[in-house]
Amino acid sequence: MYKHILITTDGSELAQKGVDHGLSLAKSLGAKITVVTVTEPFPFSATAAGAGWVPGPDDISSYQEGQKEYADKVLAGVKEAADKLGISAKTEHVPDAHPAEAIIDVAKAEGCSLIVMASHGRRGLGRLLLGSQTSEVLTHSEVPVLVVR
């Protein structure tokens, strides 16, 4: 049924619950996995520009290098865990992107049959204020999504 599972992670403790569940599911189904982490663009607000601060090329470059190092570390940890379980795993870092869009794009591009991701399960105002990448993926994905809480 599920031959290729996309597992999402941002390296957080919560995301690890989704990773663990996705790895367990892949192992039991004999599925291969693609693990994706997405890093967002340099956080720059109009308020900062109004105060006279504009990031320079060194600021942005340093930020991007740090994001890549972190993503590589997160992905390497999941790849190692998959290898120990005998699961065929590919890793992908999508830099400077909106997470939900990138997750859906990778799932399509890789031909995944299931997306596994974790969620806080917030409701109401908390979800509206904080946003929810999981909610966006659920709303827009044509691929089935398994949400782990």
Number of C-alpha atoms within 10 A of each C-alpha: 7 15 14 22 25 31 29 24 24 18 17 10 11 16 21 18 17 22 25 17 19 26 25 15 15 25 17 10 13 15 18 20 26 21 27 24 22 23 19 13 14 15 8 12 10 10 9 11 11 9 8 8 12 13 12 8 9 9 11 15 12 12 14 18 11 12 20 17 10 16 23 15 13 20 22 14 12 23 20 13 16 24 12 9 13 13 20 16 21 16 18 15 18 17 17 14 13 14 23 19 15 20 26 20 13 18 22 15 9 14 15 21 18 21 26 24 26 25 16 13 13 12 9 7 9 11 13 10 8 9 12 19 17 20 14 14 21 18 11 11 17 13 17 14 18 17 17 19 12
